Amino acid sequence: MNSRTARTRFSVGGLFLRFLLLIATAPFTIRAQSSESPERKNYSDEIRKTYNFLFGKDNLSLPGNAAIVGNDFIQPGAFPEAEYCAHCHDEAYSQWRQALHSNSFRTPFYRTSVNILVRTKGIEFSRHCDSCHNPIGVLTGALTSDSHVDRAFDKDGLTCTTCHSIQRLQSTSGNGGFVMGVPAVMVDENGNRIPGQVQFGEILEHPERHSKAVMQPFYRTPEFCAACHKANLPNPLNEYKFIRAFTVFDEWQNSKFSKRNPLTFYSADFTSCQGCHMRRAPATLADYGAKGGTFASHRWLAGNTAVPYYYGFDEQLQKTIEFLKAGNFLNVDIFALKKAGDDNMIAPLGSVPFQLEPSGAVTAYVVIQNKNIGHSLIPEVRDLYEAWVEVTVKDAAGNDIYHSGFLKPDGMLDTRAHSFTNRPVNLSGEFVDNHKVWTIHSMAYDNSIQSGRSALVRYEFRIPPDAKGPLSITARVNYRHLRQSYLNNVFGTDHPLYPVVELASRTRVLNMGMNDPTPPAPNDNQDWMRWNNVGIGYLDQQQYSDAIAAFEQVTRLRPDYEDGYVNLGLTYIEWEKYSSARPPLEKALQLHPDYARALYYLALVERREGHPESEVADLQRVVEQFPQSRDARRELGIAYYQQHRTDDAVAQFQALQAIDPDDLAAHYNLAILYRRKGMKAEAAAQAALYATKRIDPEAPTYSLDFLRKHPEISTESVPWHMHTDLNSVPASTHAGAAGNGTGQR
């Protein structure tokens, strides 16, 4: 870190002194390079002479989506460097310099993958990646063969004036779905943008005009983040078909934190992306953007420990680890035990007495709740990040009886560990281990936990016949950024072990003989929620009978909890026992009239039982309460379609497309409905979108090829799989790898 870390502490006197210094050192105002300036036109004309418009005339960014006002190239010098902004925004600069945004293009982790793409298919294809990772490179015309553009901007990745120049959003399709304006740090007295650098004294004299140039109301919305934190792999990139890559925005929108989805298992106060990743904190450096002494974080703390570790950004690394460990994001519950030969489950563990004997096989039921994350565990590029469950059973001397999820001495993860990851495979059924995303054709499995849901993981171990006890069983969720095999792809095998962070854990003591109930730990859920979470796990694993039993326990412990009854109804619906679903759903509505979640599922029952008017009425009530509910819009559109209410159905599917432009049901139904209305061109367009976005019927074949080749991990694709190793314990594991949040640099 440079000398900026030693700058003057934030104070009113310090700001006044800086004001005088800024006036004395202010640059001259540059009023050139507007969207219609001769300088920009001359530059654009020169770039166009050699620019390869490989994906369509005048399309600057395909296969990405980045766009700019005027739809023409712009000089690199139009973007003021971050150092210029730092004169007034020292806090923002110091945080940004260590954050992932400022390093979005230069890191070896990104460069390794994108360079393979450039070598394999050509630099033009990298516009897909760089529309988000380096939009200046895209919009200046640098990403073409034999480019002579000065790329000094590469070192700053996403600089201040990339994000703060965006004027509008194209949609929530991602891949750089924004329209950038010509960078400006000020507007004139008429509100017109003044391109280029402006004297600092002029900015300080008219801060409201500076704010108007660099801030937009939508910057505070999740849709702003969705411009890049959502991605797909389009046909121009892979020459195959549209494939969803990552959908963090969609996951947030379907979470309890968005307040847009009535179907979540739990509720919470509204929290945007910024509310979690840009939390306000006391400003430690002078910054005119601070309000009341606090500043919205420009570290964007999340899960990336690899970049600060690689560059030696110790402050960023430490704050990232603190963020991950202190967020109460997960709940780990060793929920139950089951002894071999005994059909009765000891549950919930800690609340009921039980007897335990040596020399027997025992199954532990571990529930991992995604409690306070607004997206999945893990989000985004799951094939690179690594989160997994580590379970140990130790005897009284601390020796391992059982160990799953250990790291080997070479840093590789135990192949039988339960990982919250996926396995994208190519046309040959091989794991796409080096992030060659354009080769992905299928997904062998995806073990991520969506926001608000729970995963149930089973572990079978044997108690030695001479065990005296007590035994201790610990389940923890570890996280590493990045997966060891990918680090090996980047650096070779000779590199330090990267940090591993323990996100959450729970330990229970098991006595040989009688075990009495024990008081709950501070972070334990109440018993009704423990049953609810295991019920969610059973439901997601299609273990419907067990899910019913779990949710019935919820209603017994919390007869006033309407969602216990809704969960029963949902389980019966998924089990296709619609008549059994009605009573619990109606009970929920007795407790909470007009409850949207119960109404939605009751509407599905009404449809199945042939009551279309009741079905529509229920769904209309849901849409009135949750106008941005994807599911309610979709089902109401289908209900109208079945009643031949064409215009009403079209309106619902159009509303659904406004929420998710890639919704398959919307494409399919609009293709039919538009044709009925004689709108042939619109129908053809929707049909084409449906054809490229629907899953390739042959895709499962590629996944099966992979699973056949890798039986050691194929069980992960089975929802109700068991982790068992009754005969061995790893001879050597990587000591200290998990839980300390450190590595050896």
C-alpha positions in Angstrom: 0.0 0.0 0.0 1.4 3.5 -0.8 1.6 6.5 1.4 -2.1 7.2 1.2 -2.6 4.9 4.2 -0.8 7.6 6.3 -2.9 10.5 5.2 -4.5 13.0 7.5 -7.4 11.7 9.6 -10.9 12.9 8.7 -11.7 16.3 10.3 -13.4 19.6 9.4 -10.1 21.4 9.8 -8.3 18.9 7.6 -11.0 19.4 4.9 -10.5 23.1 4.9 -6.8 22.8 4.5 -7.3 20.4 1.6 -9.7 22.9 0.1 -6.9 25.5 -0.1 -4.4 22.9 -1.4 -6.9 21.7 -4.1 -7.4 25.2 -5.4 -3.7 25.7 -5.6 -3.0 22.4 -7.4 -6.2 22.2 -9.5 -5.9 21.0 -13.1 -7.2 23.0 -15.9 -10.8 22.3 -17.0 -11.0 20.1 -20.1 -14.2 20.6 -22.1 -13.7 18.2 -24.9 -14.7 14.6 -25.9 -18.4 15.0 -25.5 -20.7 12.4 -27.2 -20.7 14.5 -30.4 -17.2 16.1 -30.2 -15.0 16.3 -33.3 -12.2 14.7 -31.2 -14.3 11.7 -30.4 -15.5 11.3 -34.0 -12.0 11.5 -35.4 -10.8 8.9 -32.9 -13.8 6.6 -33.7 -13.3 6.9 -37.4 -9.7 5.8 -37.0 -10.6 2.8 -34.8 -13.3 1.7 -37.2 -10.8 1.4 -40.0 -9.3 -1.7 -38.5 -11.9 -2.8 -35.9 -13.3 -6.3 -36.4 -17.1 -6.1 -36.0 -17.1 -9.8 -35.9 -20.6 -10.1 -34.4 -22.5 -7.5 -36.3 -22.1 -4.0 -37.8 -21.8 -1.2 -35.3 -22.0 -3.6 -32.4 -19.1 -2.6 -30.2 -19.3 -5.2 -27.4 -20.8 -8.5 -28.5 -20.7 -11.1 -27.1 -20.9 -8.7 -24.1 -23.6 -6.0 -23.6 -21.6 -2.9 -22.6 -22.8 0.2 -24.5 -22.1 3.9 -24.5 -24.1 7.0 -25.3 -23.5 7.8 -29.0 -22.8 4.1 -29.8 -19.2 4.9 -30.9 -15.7 4.5 -29.6 -14.3 6.9 -27.1 -10.7 7.9 -26.4 -9.0 6.3 -23.3 -8.1 9.8 -22.1 -11.8 10.6 -21.7 -11.7 8.6 -18.4 -10.1 10.5 -15.6 -7.8 8.2 -13.5 -8.6 7.3 -10.0 -5.7 9.4 -8.7 -7.6 12.5 -9.9 -10.7 11.5 -7.9 -8.5 10.7 -4.9 -7.8 14.4 -4.3 -11.2 14.8 -2.7 -12.1 11.1 -2.0 -9.2 9.7 -0.2 -11.2 7.2 1.8 -12.9 5.9 -1.4 -9.6 5.6 -3.2 -7.8 3.8 -0.5 -10.6 1.2 -0.2 -11.0 0.9 -3.9 -7.3 0.3 -4.6 -7.4 -2.9 -2.5 -10.9 -4.0 -3.6 -11.7 -6.5 -6.4 -13.2 -3.8 -8.7 -9.9 -2.0 -9.1 -8.1 -5.3 -9.8 -10.8 -6.8 -12.0 -8.7 -7.0 -15.1 -5.1 -7.5 -14.0 -5.2 -10.4 -11.6 -3.5 -13.7 -12.7 -6.7 -15.6 -11.9 -8.7 -13.6 -14.4 -5.9 -13.2 -17.0 -5.3 -17.0 -17.1 -8.8 -17.8 -18.2 -9.3 -14.8 -20.5 -5.9 -15.4 -22.2 -7.0 -19.0 -23.0 -10.1 -17.5 -24.7 -8.0 -15.0 -26.6 -5.6 -17.6 -27.8 -8.3 -20.1 -28.6 -10.9 -18.0 -30.3 -9.5 -14.5 -30.7 -9.4 -11.3 -28.8 -12.8 -10.3 -30.1 -14.5 -12.9 -28.0 -13.0 -11.4 -24.8 -15.4 -8.5 -25.2 -17.9 -10.9 -23.4 -15.7 -11.0 -20.3 -14.3 -7.4 -20.5 -17.7 -5.8 -20.8 -17.6 -6.1 -17.0 -14.0 -6.7 -16.1 -12.6 -3.9 -18.3 -15.3 -1.9 -20.0 -12.8 0.9 -21.0 -11.0 -1.6 -23.1 -14.2 -2.5 -24.9 -15.5 1.0 -25.4 -12.2 2.4 -26.6 -12.0 -0.3 -29.3 -8.9 -2.0 -27.8 -10.3 -5.5 -28.1 -9.5 -6.2 -31.8 -6.6 -7.8 -33.6 -3.6 -5.5 -34.1 -5.0 -2.8 -31.8 -2.8 0.2 -31.2 -4.9 1.6 -28.3 -2.8 2.7 -25.3 -4.0 0.3 -22.6 -2.5 2.1 -19.6 -6.0 1.9 -18.1 -5.8 -1.9 -17.7 -4.1 -1.4 -14.3 -7.2 0.2 -12.8 -9.9 -2.3 -14.0 -13.1 -0.7 -12.9 -12.1 2.8 -12.0 -14.2 5.5 -10.5 -15.5 7.0 -13.7 -16.6 3.7 -15.2 -19.3 3.0 -12.6 -20.0 6.6 -12.0 -20.5 7.4 -15.7 -23.3 4.9 -16.2 -26.4 6.7 -17.3 -29.0 3.9 -17.6 -29.4 0.2 -17.5 -30.4 -1.9 -20.5 -32.1 -4.8 -18.7 -31.3 -7.3 -16.0 -29.7 -9.7 -18.5 -26.2 -8.9 -17.2 -22.9 -9.3 -19.2 -22.4 -5.5 -18.8 -26.0 -4.5 -19.3 -25.4 -0.8 -18.9 -25.2 2.3 -21.1 -22.2 4.5 -20.1 -22.2 8.3 -20.7 -19.1 10.2 -21.7 -17.2 10.5 -18.4 -17.9 13.8 -16.5 -17.3 14.9 -13.0 -19.5 18.0 -13.3 -22.5 19.5 -15.1 -22.8 23.1 -16.1 -25.5 25.5 -14.9 -27.9 24.0 -17.4 -27.3 20.4 -16.4 -25.2 19.5 -19.4 -22.3 17.2 -18.7 -18.8 18.7 -18.8 -16.5 16.0 -20.1 -13.0 15.5 -18.7 -11.2 16.9 -15.7 -12.5 20.0 -13.9 -10.8 22.3 -11.5 -11.2 21.1 -8.0 -12.1 24.5 -6.8 -15.0 24.6 -9.2 -16.2 21.3 -8.0 -16.0 22.4 -4.4 -17.9 25.6 -5.3 -20.7 23.7 -6.9 -20.9 20.2 -5.1 -24.5 19.7 -6.2 -23.4 19.9 -9.9 -20.6 17.4 -9.2 -23.1 15.1 -7.5 -25.5 15.4 -10.5 -22.7 14.3 -12.8 -21.5 11.3 -10.9 -24.6 10.0 -9.1 -27.8 8.5 -10.3 -30.7 7.2 -8.1 -30.5 3.7 -9.6 -26.9 3.4 -8.3 -28.4 2.4 -5.0 -30.6 -0.4 -6.5 -29.8 -4.1 -6.9 -30.5 -3.7 -10.6 -27.4 -1.6 -10.9 -25.3 -4.5 -9.5 -27.1 -6.9 -11.8 -25.6 -5.2 -14.9 -22.5 -7.3 -14.1 -23.3 -9.6 -11.3 -25.5 -11.7 -13.6 -24.1 -13.4 -16.7 -25.0 -15.8 -19.4 -23.0 -17.6 -22.1 -24.6 -16.5 -25.4 -24.5 -18.2 -28.8 -21.9 -15.8 -30.3 -19.5 -16.8 -27.5 -19.9 -20.6 -27.5 -21.4 -21.2 -30.9 -23.8 -23.5 -29.1 -26.7 -21.9 -27.3 -27.7 -19.6 -24.5 -26.5 -21.0 -21.1 -27.1 -19.3 -17.8 -23.7 -18.7 -16.1 -24.5 -17.1 -12.8 -27.6 -15.3 -11.5 -26.7 -13.6 -8.3 -29.3 -10.9 -8.9 -32.0 -13.5 -9.6 -31.1 -15.3 -6.4 -31.3 -12.0 -4.4 -34.7 -11.2 -6.0 -36.0 -14.6 -5.0 -34.6 -14.3 -1.4 -36.4 -13.0 1.7 -34.2 -9.9 1.6 -35.8 -8.5 -1.6 -39.4 -8.5 -0.3 -40.4 -9.3 -3.9 -41.0 -13.0 -3.6 -43.9 -14.4 -1.5 -42.6 -17.9 -1.5 -39.5 -17.7 0.7 -39.3 -20.0 3.7 -38.5 -17.2 6.1 -39.0 -13.4 6.1 -36.6 -10.5 6.8 -36.2 -6.8 6.4 -35.4 -5.4 3.0 -31.7 -5.5 2.3 -30.2 -4.6 -1.1 -26.8 -5.7 -2.5 -25.4 -2.4 -1.3 -26.9 -2.8 2.1 -24.7 -5.9 2.7 -21.6 -5.2 0.6 -21.3 -1.4 0.9 -22.1 -0.9 4.6 -21.4 2.5 6.0 -18.5 2.7 8.5 -16.6 5.6 10.1 -14.3 7.4 7.6 -10.7 7.3 8.6 -9.3 9.4 5.8 -10.5 12.8 4.5 -13.3 12.4 2.0 -15.9 14.9 0.9 -18.3 12.0 0.2 -18.5 11.1 3.9 -21.8 11.8 5.6 -21.9 12.3 9.4 -18.4 11.0 9.6 -19.3 7.7 7.9 -18.7 6.4 4.4 -20.3 3.7 2.2 -17.7 1.0 1.9 -15.9 0.9 -1.5 -14.2 -2.3 -0.5 -17.3 -4.3 -1.5 -16.4 -7.0 1.1 -17.6 -10.4 0.0 -15.8 -13.7 -0.4 -12.7 -12.9 -2.4 -9.7 -13.6 -0.3 -7.4 -14.7 -3.2 -6.8 -11.2 -4.7 -5.8 -9.4 -1.5 -3.7 -12.4 -0.5 -1.9 -12.5 -3.8 -1.2 -8.7 -3.8 -0.4 -8.5 -0.1 -3.4 -6.2 0.6 -3.4 -7.2 4.3 -6.1 -4.8 5.4 -8.5 -5.9 2.7 -7.7 -9.6 3.4 -8.3 -9.1 7.2 -11.5 -7.2 6.7 -12.8 -9.8 4.2 -12.1 -12.6 6.7 -13.8 -10.6 9.4 -16.8 -10.1 7.1 -17.1 -13.8 6.4 -16.7 -15.0 10.0 -18.8 -12.3 11.7 -21.8 -12.2 9.4 -23.8 -15.0 11.0 -24.5 -16.1 7.4 -24.9 -19.8 8.1 -26.2 -22.1 10.8 -24.7 -25.5 11.3 -26.8 -28.0 13.2 -25.9 -31.5 14.1 -29.5 -32.3 14.1 -29.8 -36.0 14.7 -28.2 -39.4 15.1 -29.4 -42.7 13.9 -27.9 -46.0 15.2 -27.5 -48.9 12.9 -30.4 -51.3 13.2 -32.6 -48.8 14.9 -35.3 -47.0 12.8 -35.8 -44.4 15.4 -33.9 -41.1 14.9 -32.5 -39.3 17.9 -33.7 -35.8 17.2 -33.3 -33.0 17.7 -30.0 -33.7 19.2 -29.5 -32.0 22.5 -33.2 -31.9 23.3 -33.9 -35.6 23.8 -32.1 -38.2 26.0 -30.4 -41.2 24.3 -28.2 -44.1 24.9 -25.0 -44.7 22.9 -22.9 -47.8 22.8 -19.4 -48.5 21.4 -18.8 -50.8 18.4 -21.7 -49.7 16.2 -22.3 -47.7 13.1 -23.9 -44.3 13.6 -25.3 -41.8 11.1 -25.1 -38.1 11.8 -27.6 -35.8 10.2 -26.0 -32.4 9.6 -28.2 -29.4 8.5 -26.5 -26.4 6.9 -28.9 -23.4 6.8 -28.2 -20.5 4.4 -29.5 -18.1 7.0 -28.4 -14.6 6.2 -27.0 -14.6 2.7 -29.0 -12.9 0.0 -27.9 -15.3 -2.6 -26.7 -18.9 -2.9 -23.8 -20.6 -1.2 -21.7 -20.4 -3.4 -22.8 -17.7 -5.8 -21.3 -16.7 -9.2 -18.5 -18.9 -10.6 -19.1 -22.0 -8.4 -16.6 -24.0 -10.4 -13.8 -21.8 -9.1 -14.8 -21.1 -5.5 -14.8 -23.8 -2.9 -17.0 -24.2 0.2 -17.4 -27.5 1.9 -18.5 -29.4 5.0 -15.8 -30.8 7.2 -16.9 -33.4 9.8 -14.7 -34.9 12.4 -15.4 -37.4 15.2 -12.7 -37.5 17.8 -12.1 -39.8 20.8 -11.3 -38.6 24.3 -7.6 -38.3 23.4 -8.4 -36.1 20.4 -7.6 -38.8 17.8 -9.7 -38.9 14.7 -12.3 -41.7 14.5 -13.8 -40.2 11.4 -12.8 -37.3 9.1 -14.6 -36.1 6.0 -13.8 -32.9 4.2 -10.0 -32.7 5.0 -7.4 -31.0 2.9 -4.6 -33.2 1.7 -0.9 -32.2 2.1 -0.9 -30.9 -1.5 -3.9 -28.6 -0.7 -6.4 -30.7 -2.7 -9.7 -31.3 -1.1 -10.9 -34.7 -0.1 -12.8 -36.0 -3.2 -15.6 -37.3 -1.0 -16.2 -34.0 0.8 -19.6 -32.5 0.5 -19.0 -29.3 -1.4 -21.3 -26.5 -2.2 -20.2 -26.4 -5.8 -21.1 -27.5 -9.3 -19.5 -29.4 -12.1 -19.8 -27.9 -15.5 -18.8 -30.3 -18.3 -18.0 -30.0 -21.9 -19.0 -31.9 -25.0 -16.7 -34.7 -24.1 -18.1 -35.1 -20.6 -15.0 -33.6 -19.0 -15.0 -31.1 -16.1 -14.3 -27.6 -17.3 -11.5 -27.2 -14.8 -9.8 -24.1 -16.2 -12.9 -21.9 -16.5 -13.1 -22.2 -20.3 -16.8 -21.2 -20.0 -17.4 -21.2 -23.8 -16.9 -25.0 -23.8 -19.6 -25.7 -21.2 -22.5 -27.8 -22.5 -24.0 -29.2 -19.3 -24.0 -29.2 -15.5 -23.3 -32.6 -13.9 -24.6 -31.5 -10.6 -25.1 -28.3 -8.5 -25.0 -28.6 -4.7 -25.3 -24.9 -3.9 -27.8 -23.9 -1.2 -30.2 -21.1 -2.3 -30.8 -18.2 0.0 -33.1 -19.2 3.0 -32.9 -22.9 2.3 -31.1 -25.7 4.1 -29.0 -28.7 3.0 -29.2 -32.0 4.8 -25.9 -34.0 4.7 -25.6 -37.5 6.1 -22.4 -38.9 7.6 -21.9 -42.5 8.7 -19.1 -43.5 11.0 -18.3 -46.4 13.4 -17.6 -46.1 17.1 -14.6 -48.3 18.0 -15.4 -51.2 20.3 -12.9 -50.0 23.0 -14.2 -46.4 22.9 -14.5 -45.0 26.5 -15.8 -41.6 25.5 -16.7 -39.0 25.5 -16.5 -38.5 21.8 -16.8 -35.1 20.1 -18.4 -34.6 16.7 -17.8 -31.3 14.9 -19.3 -30.1 11.7 -18.0 -26.9 10.1 -18.3 -25.1 6.8 -15.0 -24.0 5.3 -14.5 -21.6 2.4 -11.6 -21.1 0.0 -11.2 -18.7 -2.8 -10.0 -20.4 -5.1 -10.2 -24.1 -5.6 -6.7 -25.7 -5.4 -6.8 -27.3 -8.9 -7.6 -23.9 -10.4 -4.7 -22.3 -8.5 -2.6 -25.0 -9.9 -3.8 -24.1 -13.4 -2.7 -20.5 -12.7 0.6 -21.0 -10.9 1.6 -24.6 -11.3 1.9 -26.8 -8.2 4.6 -24.7 -6.5 2.7 -21.9 -4.8 1.5 -21.1 -1.2 -1.6 -22.6 0.2 -4.3 -19.9 0.0 -6.4 -18.9 3.0 -9.2 -21.1 4.3 -11.9 -19.5 6.4 -14.3 -21.3 8.7 -17.7 -19.7 8.1 -19.6 -21.6 10.8 -19.4 -24.7 13.0 -21.0 -26.7 15.7 -19.6 -29.3 18.1 -21.5 -31.8 20.2 -20.2 -34.2 22.9 -21.3 -37.8 22.8 -21.0 -39.9 25.9 -20.7 -43.6 26.0 -23.9 -44.7 27.8 -26.6 -42.2 28.8 -26.8 -38.7 27.2 -29.1 -36.3 28.9 -30.5 -33.2 27.2 -28.1 -30.2 27.1 -28.7 -26.4 27.0 -28.6 -24.9 23.5 -25.6 -22.9 22.4 -26.0 -19.2 21.8 -26.2 -19.6 18.0 -28.5 -22.6 18.0 -31.9 -22.3 16.4 -35.0 -23.0 18.4 -36.3 -26.6 18.1 -39.2 -25.6 15.8 -36.8 -24.0 13.4 -34.4 -27.0 13.5 -37.3 -29.2 12.5 -38.3 -26.7 9.8 -34.8 -26.6 8.4 -34.5 -30.4 8.2 -37.9 -30.5 6.6 -36.6 -28.1 3.9 -33.6 -30.3 3.4 -35.8 -33.4 3.0 -38.1 -31.5 0.6 -35.2 -30.5 -1.6 -34.1 -34.1 -1.7 -37.5 -35.3 -2.6 -37.9 -37.3 0.6 -41.5 -36.3 1.0 -42.6 -38.6 3.8 -39.8 -37.4 6.0 -40.4 -33.8 5.1 -44.1 -34.2 6.1 -43.0 -35.7 9.5 -40.6 -32.8 10.1 -43.1 -30.1 9.2 -45.7 -31.8 11.4 -43.3 -31.4 14.3 -43.1 -27.7 13.4 -46.9 -27.3 13.7 -46.9 -29.2 17.0 -44.2 -26.9 18.5 -45.5 -23.7 16.9 -49.3 -24.2 16.2 -49.5 -20.4 15.6 -46.8 -20.5 12.8 -48.6 -20.3 9.5 -45.6 -21.3 7.4 -45.5 -24.7 9.1 -48.8 -25.4 7.5 -47.8 -23.9 4.2 -44.7 -26.1 4.2 -47.0 -29.1 4.6 -49.1 -28.0 1.7 -46.1 -27.3 -0.5 -44.7 -30.8 0.3 -48.0 -32.5 -0.6 -48.1 -30.5 -3.9 -44.6 -31.6 -4.9 -45.6 -35.1 -3.9 -48.7 -34.6 -6.2 -51.1 -35.2 -3.3 -53.2 -32.1 -4.0 -56.2 -33.0 -2.0 -54.0 -33.5 1.1 -52.5 -30.1 0.5 -55.7 -28.1 0.9 -56.4 -28.5 4.7 -53.0 -27.2 5.9 -53.1 -24.3 3.4 -56.6 -23.3 4.5 -55.4 -23.6 8.1 -52.6 -21.2 7.3 -55.1 -18.7 5.8 -57.2 -19.0 9.0 -54.2 -17.9 11.0 -53.1 -15.2 8.4 -55.9 -14.2 6.0 -54.7 -13.0 2.7 -51.3 -14.6 3.2 -49.7 -14.5 -0.2 -47.6 -17.7 0.2 -50.6 -19.8 1.2 -52.7 -18.2 -1.6 -50.2 -19.1 -4.2 -50.0 -22.8 -3.3 -53.8 -22.9 -2.8 -54.2 -21.6 -6.4 -52.2 -24.6 -7.7 -54.5 -26.9 -5.8 -57.5 -25.1 -7.3 -56.1 -25.6 -10.8 -55.6 -29.3 -10.2 -59.1 -29.7 -8.8 -60.7 -27.8 -11.7 -61.6 -24.5 -10.1 -60.2 -21.9 -12.6 -62.1 -18.9 -11.1 -60.8 -19.6 -7.6 -57.3 -20.2 -9.1 -57.3 -16.8 -10.8 -58.7 -15.0 -7.8 -56.0 -16.4 -5.5 -53.2 -15.5 -7.9 -54.5 -12.0 -8.5 -54.4 -11.4 -4.8 -50.8 -12.6 -4.7 -49.8 -10.3 -7.6 -51.5 -7.3 -6.0 -49.2 -7.8 -2.9 -46.1 -8.9 -4.8 -46.1 -7.3 -8.3 -42.5 -8.4 -8.9 -43.1 -12.1 -8.1 -41.9 -14.1 -11.0 -43.8 -17.2 -10.0 -47.1 -15.5 -9.4 -46.9 -13.6 -12.8 -46.0 -16.9 -14.5 -48.8 -18.9 -13.0 -51.4 -16.2 -13.5 -50.4 -15.9 -17.1 -50.9 -19.7 -17.5 -54.3 -19.4 -15.8 -55.4 -16.7 -18.1 -54.0 -18.7 -21.1 -56.1 -21.7 -20.1 -59.2 -19.5 -19.9 -58.5 -18.1 -23.4 -58.0 -14.6 -21.9 -55.3 -13.8 -24.4 -54.7 -10.1 -23.7 -54.6 -10.8 -19.9 -52.2 -13.6 -20.4 -49.9 -11.5 -22.7 -49.9 -8.8 -20.1 -48.7 -11.2 -17.4 -46.0 -12.7 -19.5 -44.7 -9.3 -20.6 -44.6 -8.3 -16.9 -42.6 -11.5 -16.3 -40.1 -10.6 -19.0 -39.7 -7.2 -17.4 -38.6 -9.0 -14.3 -36.5 -11.7 -16.0 -35.8 -11.2 -19.7 -34.7 -14.8 -19.9 -37.7 -16.6 -18.5 -38.4 -19.7 -20.6 -42.2 -19.8 -19.9 -42.6 -16.2 -21.0 -40.8 -16.9 -24.3 -42.8 -20.0 -25.0 -46.2 -18.7 -24.1 -45.7 -15.3 -25.8 -44.6 -17.1 -29.0 -48.0 -18.8 -29.0 -50.1 -15.9 -27.9 -48.5 -13.4 -30.3 -49.2 -15.7 -33.2 -52.9 -16.0 -32.0 -53.0 -12.2 -32.1 -51.5 -12.1 -35.7 -48.2 -10.6 -34.4 -46.1 -13.0 -36.5 -42.8 -11.1 -36.2 -43.0 -10.9 -32.5 -44.1 -14.5 -32.2 -41.1 -15.6 -34.3 -38.7 -13.6 -32.1 -40.0 -15.2 -29.0 -39.9 -18.7 -30.5 -36.3 -18.1 -31.5 -35.4 -17.0 -28.0 -37.1 -20.0 -26.5 -35.2 -22.3 -28.9 -31.8 -21.0 -27.9 -32.5 -20.7 -24.1 -34.2 -24.0 -23.5 -32.0 -26.8 -22.2 -30.4 -29.0 -24.9 -32.1 -32.4 -24.7 -28.7 -34.0 -25.2 -27.1 -32.1 -22.3 -27.8 -34.9 -19.7 -25.7 -37.2 -21.8 -22.6 -35.1 -21.3 -23.3 -35.0 -17.6 -23.7 -38.8 -17.4 -20.4 -39.3 -19.3 -18.7 -37.2 -16.6 -20.3 -39.1 -13.7 -19.4 -42.5 -15.2 -15.8 -41.3 -15.4 -15.7 -40.1 -11.8 -17.5 -42.6 -9.6 -15.6 -41.1 -6.6 -17.8 -38.0 -6.7 -20.8 -39.2 -8.7 -22.7 -39.7 -5.4 -22.8 -35.9 -5.0 -25.3 -35.9 -7.9 -27.7 -38.0 -5.8 -29.8 -35.7 -3.5 -30.0 -38.1 -0.6 -26.4 -39.5 -0.8 -24.5 -40.7 2.3 -20.9 -39.8 3.2 -19.4 -43.0 4.7 -16.0 -44.4 5.3 -16.3 -47.0 8.0 -12.8 -48.5 7.7 -10.3 -45.7 7.4 -9.2 -42.3 8.6 -6.9 -40.0 6.5 -3.3 -40.6 7.5 -2.2 -37.0 7.0 -4.1 -33.8 6.5 -3.1 -30.2 6.1 -2.7 -29.0 9.6 -4.1 -25.6 10.3 -5.7 -25.2 6.9 -9.2 -24.8 8.1 -10.6 -22.3 10.5 -7.7 -19.8 10.9 -8.3 -17.7 7.8 -4.6 -17.7 7.0 -2.1 -19.1 4.5 1.6 -19.0 4.1 2.7 -16.2 1.7 
